[in-house]
Amino acid sequence: MTQNIRQSVILDASALTLPGESAIQGSVLVLIQFDVCEEIRLDQLRKIFGARTLEHPSLKHPAPGYVRYQRPPIVEPIEPLILESGERLEGQIKYYDYGVLSVVFELPFAGDWDTLIRLGSRWVWDVDFERHAAAIVQQKLERSAPALVKPYDNWLSEDYFIFHVREINGSPSASELVALHGARIAQIVRGENAQLSDGEANEILQSRISYYPKDLAVIGWNGAFIYDTAAGAETAIQLLEYANSQLLEFRHYDELLTRELDGVYASLDKGTGMWARWRMARAATKLHTVLLDVSELTEHADNAIKFLSDMFSARLYKLAAAKVGVPDYKDLVTQKVQTAESLYRFMVDQFNQSRAFVLETLVVIILVIELIYLFHGKPF
């Protein structure tokens, strides 16, 4: 992309507002998450960094229900990221107790729809935010090593883009916004610079949700558009971040179970003879240990956040999780857990059969020895 195009996205509200266009103000957030270890001891990490604990999300409405973390993540500010285009992004990093680190970059925006579309497309496809975030995470983990439980050599990662619009000229309602700018919102969510077909735009806009007449969230698999106040959007942003961290965890469990099952199948291919069956005992024990770990860690990540009487937040999370693919990977993990349990029972049965055969053989040998001594007139 040329330098002229890059310079065209420098965010100056007076230069970007065109005649007939709705001036918009808000922020663009980039979430880059890494699965770095099995668990992070937050109490120990807090002592190392002196970082603050994330407060519980604000409510969408004044009601007794709320969204609450079981163990709120720890938040630490990081140095601003300055891109080649000159854009300066403020940042922070969040540490979740189930081993996920989330780097969040934010850039305030004021301009028109077309500029936001170009910015979103360039950021989604052309800017390597993961490389910048990975360097930050690597540096942080060197200091936080004592708080990490079973660090991973290779990290899985997820990225997600949130386009948070706080103000639009004319203060349109959610229905008016979709009617007037639905096609542009679909482009922003998908990170596309070119206009989408009516069918594709309608498909994207079906994944929208509102609580009040003047708030809107349109959620896609790699990005979301949120039209709300800063306080009102806080819950949606945190739930989107949580859904992506869950996706990361289930991806990890899926790969872990795939490796373990491949190892079990390889051992079964070596044969089912007597000694092979005895070797199954060790493989079965290892597989059972993995199953217990996966069950415990899955439950931990799955129950990290609670929805108590706040049905809107629960619906919003369900929509976000479905769009980013959490249920799909969770189903894959469930299926592989069931397969692993069946293999475990099979291997244990094979081992028990071998052990029973060996015991029966020993009994027969003892009886034969007794008979030999008996026929020779010598007591055994």
C-alpha positions in Angstrom: 0.0 0.0 0.0 1.4 3.4 -1.0 2.5 6.1 1.4 -0.3 8.4 0.1 -2.9 5.9 1.1 -1.3 5.4 4.5 -1.3 9.2 5.1 -5.0 9.4 4.1 -6.0 7.5 7.2 -4.4 9.8 9.7 -7.4 10.6 11.9 -8.2 14.3 11.7 -11.9 14.8 12.1 -12.1 18.2 10.3 -10.3 16.7 7.3 -12.2 13.5 7.1 -15.8 14.7 7.4 -17.3 15.0 3.9 -20.4 16.8 2.8 -23.5 14.6 3.2 -21.6 12.1 5.3 -22.3 11.3 9.0 -19.4 12.3 11.2 -18.6 9.5 13.6 -16.5 9.3 16.7 -15.2 6.3 18.6 -12.3 3.9 18.9 -10.9 0.9 17.0 -9.6 -1.9 19.3 -7.4 -4.7 18.3 -7.4 -7.8 20.5 -4.4 -10.2 20.2 -4.5 -13.2 22.5 -2.0 -15.9 23.2 -2.3 -19.2 25.1 1.0 -19.4 26.9 0.6 -21.8 29.8 -1.7 -24.1 31.7 -2.4 -21.6 34.5 -1.3 -18.2 35.8 -1.1 -17.7 39.5 -2.7 -14.2 39.6 -1.8 -13.5 43.3 1.8 -14.2 42.6 1.7 -12.2 39.4 0.2 -9.2 41.1 3.2 -9.1 43.5 5.6 -9.3 40.6 4.0 -6.5 38.5 2.0 -4.5 41.0 -0.8 -4.6 38.3 -4.4 -3.8 39.0 -7.3 -6.3 38.9 -9.9 -5.8 36.2 -13.2 -4.6 37.7 -16.3 -6.4 37.0 -18.1 -5.3 33.8 -20.6 -2.5 34.2 -24.2 -3.3 33.8 -26.2 -2.6 30.7 -29.1 -1.6 32.9 -29.7 -0.9 36.6 -30.8 -4.3 37.8 -29.7 -6.8 40.5 -28.2 -9.1 37.9 -24.6 -8.8 36.8 -21.7 -10.3 35.0 -18.9 -11.5 37.3 -15.5 -13.0 36.7 -14.8 -16.0 38.9 -11.2 -14.7 39.1 -10.9 -11.3 37.4 -7.9 -10.9 35.1 -5.0 -8.7 36.0 -4.5 -5.6 33.8 -1.2 -3.8 33.1 -0.6 -0.8 30.8 2.0 -1.2 28.1 4.0 1.3 26.0 2.1 2.8 23.1 2.5 1.2 19.7 3.4 3.5 16.8 2.8 2.1 13.3 4.7 2.9 10.2 1.7 5.1 9.1 2.3 7.3 12.2 -0.8 6.1 14.1 -0.2 5.9 17.8 -2.1 3.1 19.7 -2.5 3.0 23.4 -2.3 -0.5 24.9 -2.8 -2.8 27.8 -2.2 -6.4 28.6 -4.6 -8.7 30.5 -3.6 -11.9 32.3 -6.3 -14.6 32.7 -5.8 -17.3 35.3 -6.4 -20.1 32.7 -3.2 -19.2 30.9 -4.3 -16.7 28.3 -2.7 -13.3 27.8 -4.7 -10.6 25.9 -3.0 -7.6 24.4 -5.4 -4.7 23.6 -4.4 -1.8 21.3 -6.8 1.1 20.9 -6.9 4.1 18.5 -9.4 6.9 18.9 -11.2 7.7 15.7 -13.1 10.7 14.3 -14.1 10.9 10.7 -16.5 9.5 8.1 -17.7 6.0 7.2 -15.5 5.5 4.1 -12.3 6.3 6.1 -13.3 3.9 8.8 -13.9 1.2 6.2 -10.5 1.8 4.7 -8.8 1.8 8.1 -10.6 -1.4 9.1 -9.6 -3.2 5.9 -6.0 -2.1 6.2 -5.7 -3.1 9.8 -7.4 -6.5 9.4 -5.4 -7.6 6.4 -2.2 -5.6 6.1 -0.9 -4.7 9.6 0.9 -7.5 11.5 -0.4 -6.8 15.0 0.4 -10.3 16.1 4.1 -9.7 15.6 4.1 -6.6 17.7 2.0 -8.2 20.4 4.1 -11.3 20.5 7.3 -9.3 21.2 5.5 -7.5 24.1 4.2 -10.8 25.5 7.7 -12.4 25.3 9.1 -9.6 27.3 6.4 -9.8 29.9 6.7 -13.5 30.3 10.4 -13.3 31.2 9.4 -11.3 34.3 6.3 -13.3 35.1 7.9 -16.8 34.8 7.5 -17.6 38.5 3.7 -17.2 38.2 3.3 -19.5 35.2 2.3 -23.1 35.6 3.5 -25.5 32.8 4.5 -22.9 30.2 4.0 -23.9 26.5 6.8 -23.9 24.0 4.5 -23.0 21.2 1.7 -20.5 21.5 -1.7 -20.5 19.8 -3.0 -17.0 19.1 -6.3 -15.3 18.1 -6.9 -11.8 16.9 -10.1 -9.8 16.8 -11.1 -6.2 15.8 -13.7 -4.1 17.6 -15.0 -0.9 16.0 -16.6 1.0 18.8 -18.6 4.1 17.6 -19.7 6.3 20.5 -21.3 9.2 18.6 -22.9 9.7 15.1 -24.2 13.0 13.9 -27.9 13.0 14.3 -27.8 10.3 17.0 -29.7 7.7 14.9 -31.5 4.8 16.5 -30.2 1.3 15.9 -32.9 0.5 13.3 -32.1 3.8 11.5 -28.4 3.1 11.6 -28.9 -0.3 10.0 -31.3 1.1 7.4 -29.0 3.9 6.4 -25.5 2.4 6.8 -26.1 -1.4 7.1 -24.0 -2.2 4.0 -21.1 -0.1 5.4 -21.3 -1.7 8.8 -21.2 -5.1 7.2 -18.0 -4.0 5.3 -16.4 -2.9 8.6 -17.3 -6.1 10.4 -15.8 -8.2 7.7 -12.8 -6.0 7.1 -13.6 -5.5 3.4 -12.7 -2.4 1.4 -15.1 -3.4 -1.5 -18.8 -3.2 -1.1 -20.4 -6.6 -0.3 -23.5 -8.1 -2.0 -26.9 -7.5 -0.5 -27.1 -11.2 0.5 -23.7 -11.2 2.3 -24.5 -7.9 4.0 -27.8 -9.2 5.2 -26.2 -12.4 6.5 -23.7 -10.3 8.6 -26.4 -8.0 9.9 -28.5 -10.9 11.2 -25.9 -11.3 13.9 -26.9 -8.0 15.6 -28.3 -7.4 19.1 -29.6 -4.3 20.9 -30.9 -3.5 24.4 -31.9 0.1 24.1 -33.2 1.8 20.9 -29.9 3.6 20.5 -27.3 0.9 21.0 -26.3 -1.8 18.5 -23.8 -4.6 18.3 -23.1 -6.4 15.1 -20.8 -9.4 15.7 -18.7 -11.3 13.1 -16.2 -14.1 13.3 -13.1 -11.7 13.1 -14.6 -8.3 14.0 -17.5 -6.5 15.6 -19.2 -3.1 15.3 -20.5 -1.6 18.5 -22.6 1.6 18.6 -22.9 2.6 22.3 -21.5 4.9 24.9 -18.2 4.1 26.5 -19.9 2.7 29.6 -22.5 0.8 27.7 -20.0 -0.9 25.4 -17.7 -2.0 28.2 -19.6 -5.3 28.8 -19.8 -6.2 25.1 -16.1 -5.6 24.7 -15.1 -7.7 27.7 -17.5 -10.5 26.6 -16.0 -10.5 23.1 -12.6 -10.7 24.6 -13.7 -13.6 26.9 -15.3 -15.5 24.0 -12.1 -15.3 22.0 -10.0 -16.5 24.9 -12.4 -19.5 25.2 -11.9 -20.2 21.5 -8.1 -20.2 22.1 -8.4 -22.6 25.0 -10.6 -25.1 23.1 -8.2 -24.9 20.2 -5.4 -25.9 22.6 -7.4 -28.8 24.0 -8.3 -30.0 20.5 -4.7 -30.0 19.4 -3.6 -31.7 22.7 -6.2 -34.5 22.3 -5.3 -34.9 18.6 -1.7 -35.5 19.5 -2.5 -37.9 22.3 -5.0 -39.9 20.2 -2.4 -40.1 17.4 0.1 -41.6 19.9 -2.5 -44.1 21.1 -3.4 -45.2 17.6 0.3 -45.6 16.7 0.9 -47.8 19.8 -2.2 -49.9 18.8 -0.8 -50.4 15.3 2.3 -52.0 16.7 0.3 -55.1 17.5 -1.9 -56.7 20.1 0.3 -59.4 21.3 1.0 -60.3 24.9 3.7 -57.7 25.5 2.0 -55.1 23.5 -1.1 -55.4 25.8 1.1 -55.0 28.8 2.6 -51.8 27.3 -1.0 -50.5 27.0 -1.1 -50.0 30.7 1.4 -47.1 30.6 -0.3 -45.6 27.6 -3.7 -45.9 29.2 -2.5 -44.2 32.4 -1.1 -41.3 30.4 -4.3 -41.0 28.4 -6.4 -41.0 31.5 -4.2 -38.3 33.0 -4.7 -36.1 29.9 -8.4 -36.6 30.1 -8.6 -35.5 33.7 -6.5 -32.5 32.9 -8.6 -31.5 29.9 -11.8 -31.9 31.9 -10.5 -29.8 34.8 -9.1 -27.1 32.6 -12.1 -27.0 30.3 -14.4 -26.5 33.3 -12.1 -23.8 34.6 -12.2 -21.8 31.3 -15.8 -22.5 30.7 -16.9 -21.2 34.1 -14.5 -18.2 34.3 -17.4 -15.8 34.0 -20.9 -16.0 35.4 -24.1 -14.4 34.3 -26.5 -13.9 37.3 -29.9 -12.6 36.2 -28.4 -10.5 33.4 -30.1 -12.2 30.4 -29.0 -9.6 27.9 -25.3 -10.2 28.6 -25.9 -13.9 28.5 -27.5 -13.6 25.0 -24.8 -11.3 23.8 -22.1 -13.7 25.0 -23.9 -16.7 23.3 -24.1 -14.8 20.0 -20.4 -13.8 20.3 -19.3 -17.3 21.1 -21.3 -18.8 18.2 -19.8 -16.3 15.7 -16.2 -16.8 16.7 -16.6 -20.6 16.8 -16.5 -21.6 20.5 -19.3 -24.1 20.2 -17.7 -25.8 17.2 -14.4 -26.3 18.9 -16.1 -27.3 22.1 -18.0 -30.0 20.2 -14.7 -31.2 18.7 -13.1 -31.4 22.1 -16.2 -33.3 23.5 -16.1 -35.8 20.6 -12.4 -36.4 21.1 -12.8 -36.8 24.9 -15.5 -39.4 24.2 -13.2 -41.2 21.7 -10.3 -41.1 24.2 -12.5 -42.5 27.0 -13.6 -45.4 24.7 -9.9 -46.1 23.8 -9.0 -45.9 27.5 -11.6 -48.5 28.4 -10.5 -50.7 25.5 -6.9 -50.5 26.5 -7.7 -51.2 30.2 -9.8 -54.2 29.1 -6.9 -55.5 26.9 -4.5 -55.1 29.8 -6.9 -56.9 32.2 -7.3 -59.7 29.8 -3.5 -60.1 29.5 -3.1 -59.9 33.3 -5.9 -62.5 33.8 -4.2 -64.8 31.2 -0.9 -64.5 32.9 -2.4 -65.3 36.3 -4.2 -68.3 34.9 -1.0 -69.5 33.3 0.8 -69.2 36.6 -1.9 -71.1 38.4 -1.7 -73.9 35.8 2.1 -74.0 36.1 1.8 -74.3 39.9 -0.7 -77.1 39.5 1.6 -78.9 37.0 4.5 -78.6 39.4 2.4 -80.0 42.3 1.3 -83.0 40.1 4.9 -83.7 39.2 6.0 -83.8 42.8 2.9 -85.8 43.7 3.6 -88.6 41.2 7.2 -88.7 42.2 6.1 -89.3 45.8 7.5 -86.0 47.2 5.2 -83.5 48.9 5.3 -80.0 47.4 
